[in-house]
Amino acid sequence: MTGWSAIARHGRLALDRQMAAWRSPLTAQEASLQRVLRLSAGSAFGVEHGLRPGMTLADWQAAVPVRDAAAFDGWIRRIEDGEQNVLTTDPVLAFELTG
């Protein structure tokens, strides 16, 4: 397999996943929620909010109140200070400011 064919294959797989999501958006959204729950359940944020895989959207909405970006400053500072498993159990590779 050439480099270009590997790139094309990867792009095709991503397109196939996106097409499946468009055909069944509720299924795709539920899968996304469950992925977020798996990645965050063991984090400090997840433990504090009682997050666990298998929660419904209503469960998650009840556990995690709506808040503005400033409410996450303390969590983000902990990550900046080198603490692991704060907002997710995935390693944090970089920070980026958004507008």
Phi and psi in radians as a Rosetta constraint file:
Dihedral C 1 N 2 CA 2 C 2 CIRCULARHARMONIC -1.384 0.35
Dihedral N 2 CA 2 C 2 N 3 CIRCULARHARMONIC 2.937 0.35
Dihedral C 2 N 3 CA 3 C 3 CIRCULARHARMONIC -1.043 0.35
Dihedral N 3 CA 3 C 3 N 4 CIRCULARHARMONIC -0.743 0.35
Dihedral C 3 N 4 CA 4 C 4 CIRCULARHARMONIC -1.160 0.35
Dihedral N 4 CA 4 C 4 N 5 CIRCULARHARMONIC -0.661 0.35
Dihedral C 4 N 5 CA 5 C 5 CIRCULARHARMONIC -1.206 0.35
Dihedral N 5 CA 5 C 5 N 6 CIRCULARHARMONIC -0.577 0.35
Dihedral C 5 N 6 CA 6 C 6 CIRCULARHARMONIC -1.143 0.35
Dihedral N 6 CA 6 C 6 N 7 CIRCULARHARMONIC -0.737 0.35
Dihedral C 6 N 7 CA 7 C 7 CIRCULARHARMONIC -1.120 0.35
Dihedral N 7 CA 7 C 7 N 8 CIRCULARHARMONIC -0.780 0.35
Dihedral C 7 N 8 CA 8 C 8 CIRCULARHARMONIC -1.080 0.35
Dihedral N 8 CA 8 C 8 N 9 CIRCULARHARMONIC -0.712 0.35
Dihedral C 8 N 9 CA 9 C 9 CIRCULARHARMONIC -1.098 0.35
Dihedral N 9 CA 9 C 9 N 10 CIRCULARHARMONIC -0.790 0.35
Dihedral C 9 N 10 CA 10 C 10 CIRCULARHARMONIC -1.066 0.35
Dihedral N 10 CA 10 C 10 N 11 CIRCULARHARMONIC -0.782 0.35
Dihedral C 10 N 11 CA 11 C 11 CIRCULARHARMONIC -1.082 0.35
Dihedral N 11 CA 11 C 11 N 12 CIRCULARHARMONIC -0.680 0.35
Dihedral C 11 N 12 CA 12 C 12 CIRCULARHARMONIC -1.149 0.35
Dihedral N 12 CA 12 C 12 N 13 CIRCULARHARMONIC -0.719 0.35
Dihedral C 12 N 13 CA 13 C 13 CIRCULARHARMONIC -1.099 0.35
Dihedral N 13 CA 13 C 13 N 14 CIRCULARHARMONIC -0.732 0.35
Dihedral C 13 N 14 CA 14 C 14 CIRCULARHARMONIC -1.122 0.35
Dihedral N 14 CA 14 C 14 N 15 CIRCULARHARMONIC -0.718 0.35
Dihedral C 14 N 15 CA 15 C 15 CIRCULARHARMONIC -1.126 0.35
Dihedral N 15 CA 15 C 15 N 16 CIRCULARHARMONIC -0.730 0.35
Dihedral C 15 N 16 CA 16 C 16 CIRCULARHARMONIC -1.064 0.35
Dihedral N 16 CA 16 C 16 N 17 CIRCULARHARMONIC -0.718 0.35
Dihedral C 16 N 17 CA 17 C 17 CIRCULARHARMONIC -1.109 0.35
Dihedral N 17 CA 17 C 17 N 18 CIRCULARHARMONIC -0.732 0.35
Dihedral C 17 N 18 CA 18 C 18 CIRCULARHARMONIC -1.161 0.35
Dihedral N 18 CA 18 C 18 N 19 CIRCULARHARMONIC -0.708 0.35
Dihedral C 18 N 19 CA 19 C 19 CIRCULARHARMONIC -1.106 0.35
Dihedral N 19 CA 19 C 19 N 20 CIRCULARHARMONIC -0.701 0.35
Dihedral C 19 N 20 CA 20 C 20 CIRCULARHARMONIC -1.103 0.35
Dihedral N 20 CA 20 C 20 N 21 CIRCULARHARMONIC -0.692 0.35
Dihedral C 20 N 21 CA 21 C 21 CIRCULARHARMONIC -1.127 0.35
Dihedral N 21 CA 21 C 21 N 22 CIRCULARHARMONIC -0.692 0.35
Dihedral C 21 N 22 CA 22 C 22 CIRCULARHARMONIC -1.157 0.35
Dihedral N 22 CA 22 C 22 N 23 CIRCULARHARMONIC -0.595 0.35
Dihedral C 22 N 23 CA 23 C 23 CIRCULARHARMONIC -1.255 0.35
Dihedral N 23 CA 23 C 23 N 24 CIRCULARHARMONIC -0.518 0.35
Dihedral C 23 N 24 CA 24 C 24 CIRCULARHARMONIC -2.452 0.35
Dihedral N 24 CA 24 C 24 N 25 CIRCULARHARMONIC 1.296 0.35
Dihedral C 24 N 25 CA 25 C 25 CIRCULARHARMONIC -1.101 0.35
Dihedral N 25 CA 25 C 25 N 26 CIRCULARHARMONIC -0.625 0.35
Dihedral C 25 N 26 CA 26 C 26 CIRCULARHARMONIC -1.135 0.35
Dihedral N 26 CA 26 C 26 N 27 CIRCULARHARMONIC -0.703 0.35
Dihedral C 26 N 27 CA 27 C 27 CIRCULARHARMONIC -1.108 0.35
Dihedral N 27 CA 27 C 27 N 28 CIRCULARHARMONIC -0.743 0.35
Dihedral C 27 N 28 CA 28 C 28 CIRCULARHARMONIC -1.122 0.35
Dihedral N 28 CA 28 C 28 N 29 CIRCULARHARMONIC -0.732 0.35
Dihedral C 28 N 29 CA 29 C 29 CIRCULARHARMONIC -1.163 0.35
Dihedral N 29 CA 29 C 29 N 30 CIRCULARHARMONIC -0.688 0.35
Dihedral C 29 N 30 CA 30 C 30 CIRCULARHARMONIC -1.112 0.35
Dihedral N 30 CA 30 C 30 N 31 CIRCULARHARMONIC -0.721 0.35
Dihedral C 30 N 31 CA 31 C 31 CIRCULARHARMONIC -1.098 0.35
Dihedral N 31 CA 31 C 31 N 32 CIRCULARHARMONIC -0.699 0.35
Dihedral C 31 N 32 CA 32 C 32 CIRCULARHARMONIC -1.125 0.35
Dihedral N 32 CA 32 C 32 N 33 CIRCULARHARMONIC -0.767 0.35
Dihedral C 32 N 33 CA 33 C 33 CIRCULARHARMONIC -1.031 0.35
Dihedral N 33 CA 33 C 33 N 34 CIRCULARHARMONIC -0.797 0.35
Dihedral C 33 N 34 CA 34 C 34 CIRCULARHARMONIC -1.143 0.35
Dihedral N 34 CA 34 C 34 N 35 CIRCULARHARMONIC -0.605 0.35
Dihedral C 34 N 35 CA 35 C 35 CIRCULARHARMONIC -1.140 0.35
Dihedral N 35 CA 35 C 35 N 36 CIRCULARHARMONIC -0.777 0.35
Dihedral C 35 N 36 CA 36 C 36 CIRCULARHARMONIC -1.060 0.35
Dihedral N 36 CA 36 C 36 N 37 CIRCULARHARMONIC -0.752 0.35
Dihedral C 36 N 37 CA 37 C 37 CIRCULARHARMONIC -1.122 0.35
Dihedral N 37 CA 37 C 37 N 38 CIRCULARHARMONIC -0.715 0.35
Dihedral C 37 N 38 CA 38 C 38 CIRCULARHARMONIC -1.087 0.35
Dihedral N 38 CA 38 C 38 N 39 CIRCULARHARMONIC -0.725 0.35
Dihedral C 38 N 39 CA 39 C 39 CIRCULARHARMONIC -1.337 0.35
Dihedral N 39 CA 39 C 39 N 40 CIRCULARHARMONIC -0.410 0.35
Dihedral C 39 N 40 CA 40 C 40 CIRCULARHARMONIC -1.874 0.35
Dihedral N 40 CA 40 C 40 N 41 CIRCULARHARMONIC -0.252 0.35
Dihedral C 40 N 41 CA 41 C 41 CIRCULARHARMONIC -1.001 0.35
Dihedral N 41 CA 41 C 41 N 42 CIRCULARHARMONIC -0.676 0.35
Dihedral C 41 N 42 CA 42 C 42 CIRCULARHARMONIC -1.575 0.35
Dihedral N 42 CA 42 C 42 N 43 CIRCULARHARMONIC 0.055 0.35
Dihedral C 42 N 43 CA 43 C 43 CIRCULARHARMONIC -1.466 0.35
Dihedral N 43 CA 43 C 43 N 44 CIRCULARHARMONIC 2.890 0.35
Dihedral C 43 N 44 CA 44 C 44 CIRCULARHARMONIC -1.033 0.35
Dihedral N 44 CA 44 C 44 N 45 CIRCULARHARMONIC -0.747 0.35
Dihedral C 44 N 45 CA 45 C 45 CIRCULARHARMONIC -1.079 0.35
Dihedral N 45 CA 45 C 45 N 46 CIRCULARHARMONIC -0.794 0.35
Dihedral C 45 N 46 CA 46 C 46 CIRCULARHARMONIC -1.104 0.35
Dihedral N 46 CA 46 C 46 N 47 CIRCULARHARMONIC -0.728 0.35
Dihedral C 46 N 47 CA 47 C 47 CIRCULARHARMONIC -1.138 0.35
Dihedral N 47 CA 47 C 47 N 48 CIRCULARHARMONIC -0.799 0.35
Dihedral C 47 N 48 CA 48 C 48 CIRCULARHARMONIC -1.062 0.35
Dihedral N 48 CA 48 C 48 N 49 CIRCULARHARMONIC -0.572 0.35
Dihedral C 48 N 49 CA 49 C 49 CIRCULARHARMONIC -1.744 0.35
Dihedral N 49 CA 49 C 49 N 50 CIRCULARHARMONIC 0.041 0.35
Dihedral C 49 N 50 CA 50 C 50 CIRCULARHARMONIC 1.209 0.35
Dihedral N 50 CA 50 C 50 N 51 CIRCULARHARMONIC 0.542 0.35
Dihedral C 50 N 51 CA 51 C 51 CIRCULARHARMONIC -1.314 0.35
Dihedral N 51 CA 51 C 51 N 52 CIRCULARHARMONIC 2.489 0.35
Dihedral C 51 N 52 CA 52 C 52 CIRCULARHARMONIC -2.744 0.35
Dihedral N 52 CA 52 C 52 N 53 CIRCULARHARMONIC 2.577 0.35
Dihedral C 52 N 53 CA 53 C 53 CIRCULARHARMONIC -1.010 0.35
Dihedral N 53 CA 53 C 53 N 54 CIRCULARHARMONIC 2.547 0.35
Dihedral C 53 N 54 CA 54 C 54 CIRCULARHARMONIC 1.680 0.35
Dihedral N 54 CA 54 C 54 N 55 CIRCULARHARMONIC -0.185 0.35
Dihedral C 54 N 55 CA 55 C 55 CIRCULARHARMONIC -1.102 0.35
Dihedral N 55 CA 55 C 55 N 56 CIRCULARHARMONIC 2.591 0.35
Dihedral C 55 N 56 CA 56 C 56 CIRCULARHARMONIC -1.491 0.35
Dihedral N 56 CA 56 C 56 N 57 CIRCULARHARMONIC 2.963 0.35
Dihedral C 56 N 57 CA 57 C 57 CIRCULARHARMONIC -1.041 0.35
Dihedral N 57 CA 57 C 57 N 58 CIRCULARHARMONIC -0.729 0.35
Dihedral C 57 N 58 CA 58 C 58 CIRCULARHARMONIC -1.099 0.35
Dihedral N 58 CA 58 C 58 N 59 CIRCULARHARMONIC -0.686 0.35
Dihedral C 58 N 59 CA 59 C 59 CIRCULARHARMONIC -1.044 0.35
Dihedral N 59 CA 59 C 59 N 60 CIRCULARHARMONIC -0.824 0.35
Dihedral C 59 N 60 CA 60 C 60 CIRCULARHARMONIC -1.119 0.35
Dihedral N 60 CA 60 C 60 N 61 CIRCULARHARMONIC -0.759 0.35
Dihedral C 60 N 61 CA 61 C 61 CIRCULARHARMONIC -1.084 0.35
Dihedral N 61 CA 61 C 61 N 62 CIRCULARHARMONIC -0.629 0.35
Dihedral C 61 N 62 CA 62 C 62 CIRCULARHARMONIC -1.262 0.35
Dihedral N 62 CA 62 C 62 N 63 CIRCULARHARMONIC -0.553 0.35
Dihedral C 62 N 63 CA 63 C 63 CIRCULARHARMONIC -1.442 0.35
Dihedral N 63 CA 63 C 63 N 64 CIRCULARHARMONIC -0.527 0.35
Dihedral C 63 N 64 CA 64 C 64 CIRCULARHARMONIC -2.097 0.35
Dihedral N 64 CA 64 C 64 N 65 CIRCULARHARMONIC 1.772 0.35
Dihedral C 64 N 65 CA 65 C 65 CIRCULARHARMONIC -1.193 0.35
Dihedral N 65 CA 65 C 65 N 66 CIRCULARHARMONIC 2.660 0.35
Dihedral C 65 N 66 CA 66 C 66 CIRCULARHARMONIC -1.177 0.35
Dihedral N 66 CA 66 C 66 N 67 CIRCULARHARMONIC 2.385 0.35
Dihedral C 66 N 67 CA 67 C 67 CIRCULARHARMONIC -2.644 0.35
Dihedral N 67 CA 67 C 67 N 68 CIRCULARHARMONIC 2.849 0.35
Dihedral C 67 N 68 CA 68 C 68 CIRCULARHARMONIC -1.503 0.35
Dihedral N 68 CA 68 C 68 N 69 CIRCULARHARMONIC 3.006 0.35
Dihedral C 68 N 69 CA 69 C 69 CIRCULARHARMONIC -1.048 0.35
Dihedral N 69 CA 69 C 69 N 70 CIRCULARHARMONIC -0.603 0.35
Dihedral C 69 N 70 CA 70 C 70 CIRCULARHARMONIC -1.064 0.35
Dihedral N 70 CA 70 C 70 N 71 CIRCULARHARMONIC -0.477 0.35
Dihedral C 70 N 71 CA 71 C 71 CIRCULARHARMONIC -1.170 0.35
Dihedral N 71 CA 71 C 71 N 72 CIRCULARHARMONIC -0.253 0.35
Dihedral C 71 N 72 CA 72 C 72 CIRCULARHARMONIC -1.685 0.35
Dihedral N 72 CA 72 C 72 N 73 CIRCULARHARMONIC -0.004 0.35
Dihedral C 72 N 73 CA 73 C 73 CIRCULARHARMONIC -0.963 0.35
Dihedral N 73 CA 73 C 73 N 74 CIRCULARHARMONIC -0.795 0.35
Dihedral C 73 N 74 CA 74 C 74 CIRCULARHARMONIC -1.097 0.35
Dihedral N 74 CA 74 C 74 N 75 CIRCULARHARMONIC -0.715 0.35
Dihedral C 74 N 75 CA 75 C 75 CIRCULARHARMONIC -1.101 0.35
Dihedral N 75 CA 75 C 75 N 76 CIRCULARHARMONIC -0.773 0.35
Dihedral C 75 N 76 CA 76 C 76 CIRCULARHARMONIC -1.179 0.35
Dihedral N 76 CA 76 C 76 N 77 CIRCULARHARMONIC -0.671 0.35
Dihedral C 76 N 77 CA 77 C 77 CIRCULARHARMONIC -1.052 0.35
Dihedral N 77 CA 77 C 77 N 78 CIRCULARHARMONIC -0.691 0.35
Dihedral C 77 N 78 CA 78 C 78 CIRCULARHARMONIC -1.045 0.35
Dihedral N 78 CA 78 C 78 N 79 CIRCULARHARMONIC -0.723 0.35
Dihedral C 78 N 79 CA 79 C 79 CIRCULARHARMONIC -1.173 0.35
Dihedral N 79 CA 79 C 79 N 80 CIRCULARHARMONIC -0.752 0.35
Dihedral C 79 N 80 CA 80 C 80 CIRCULARHARMONIC -1.013 0.35
Dihedral N 80 CA 80 C 80 N 81 CIRCULARHARMONIC -0.596 0.35
Dihedral C 80 N 81 CA 81 C 81 CIRCULARHARMONIC -1.373 0.35
Dihedral N 81 CA 81 C 81 N 82 CIRCULARHARMONIC 0.013 0.35
Dihedral C 81 N 82 CA 82 C 82 CIRCULARHARMONIC 1.756 0.35
Dihedral N 82 CA 82 C 82 N 83 CIRCULARHARMONIC -0.019 0.35
Dihedral C 82 N 83 CA 83 C 83 CIRCULARHARMONIC -1.192 0.35
Dihedral N 83 CA 83 C 83 N 84 CIRCULARHARMONIC 2.425 0.35
Dihedral C 83 N 84 CA 84 C 84 CIRCULARHARMONIC -1.713 0.35
Dihedral N 84 CA 84 C 84 N 85 CIRCULARHARMONIC 2.808 0.35
Dihedral C 84 N 85 CA 85 C 85 CIRCULARHARMONIC 0.988 0.35
Dihedral N 85 CA 85 C 85 N 86 CIRCULARHARMONIC 0.821 0.35
Dihedral C 85 N 86 CA 86 C 86 CIRCULARHARMONIC -1.585 0.35
Dihedral N 86 CA 86 C 86 N 87 CIRCULARHARMONIC -1.091 0.35
Dihedral C 86 N 87 CA 87 C 87 CIRCULARHARMONIC -1.787 0.35
Dihedral N 87 CA 87 C 87 N 88 CIRCULARHARMONIC -0.362 0.35
Dihedral C 87 N 88 CA 88 C 88 CIRCULARHARMONIC -2.625 0.35
Dihedral N 88 CA 88 C 88 N 89 CIRCULARHARMONIC 2.800 0.35
Dihedral C 88 N 89 CA 89 C 89 CIRCULARHARMONIC -1.546 0.35
Dihedral N 89 CA 89 C 89 N 90 CIRCULARHARMONIC -0.145 0.35
Dihedral C 89 N 90 CA 90 C 90 CIRCULARHARMONIC -1.262 0.35
Dihedral N 90 CA 90 C 90 N 91 CIRCULARHARMONIC 2.576 0.35
Dihedral C 90 N 91 CA 91 C 91 CIRCULARHARMONIC -1.172 0.35
Dihedral N 91 CA 91 C 91 N 92 CIRCULARHARMONIC 2.484 0.35
Dihedral C 91 N 92 CA 92 C 92 CIRCULARHARMONIC -1.528 0.35
Dihedral N 92 CA 92 C 92 N 93 CIRCULARHARMONIC 2.128 0.35
Dihedral C 92 N 93 CA 93 C 93 CIRCULARHARMONIC -1.684 0.35
Dihedral N 93 CA 93 C 93 N 94 CIRCULARHARMONIC -0.483 0.35
Dihedral C 93 N 94 CA 94 C 94 CIRCULARHARMONIC -2.873 0.35
Dihedral N 94 CA 94 C 94 N 95 CIRCULARHARMONIC 2.853 0.35
Dihedral C 94 N 95 CA 95 C 95 CIRCULARHARMONIC -2.036 0.35
Dihedral N 95 CA 95 C 95 N 96 CIRCULARHARMONIC 2.557 0.35
Dihedral C 95 N 96 CA 96 C 96 CIRCULARHARMONIC -2.524 0.35
Dihedral N 96 CA 96 C 96 N 97 CIRCULARHARMONIC 2.273 0.35
Dihedral C 96 N 97 CA 97 C 97 CIRCULARHARMONIC -1.319 0.35
Dihedral N 97 CA 97 C 97 N 98 CIRCULARHARMONIC 2.459 0.35
Dihedral C 97 N 98 CA 98 C 98 CIRCULARHARMONIC -2.098 0.35
Dihedral N 98 CA 98 C 98 N 99 CIRCULARHARMONIC 2.843 0.35
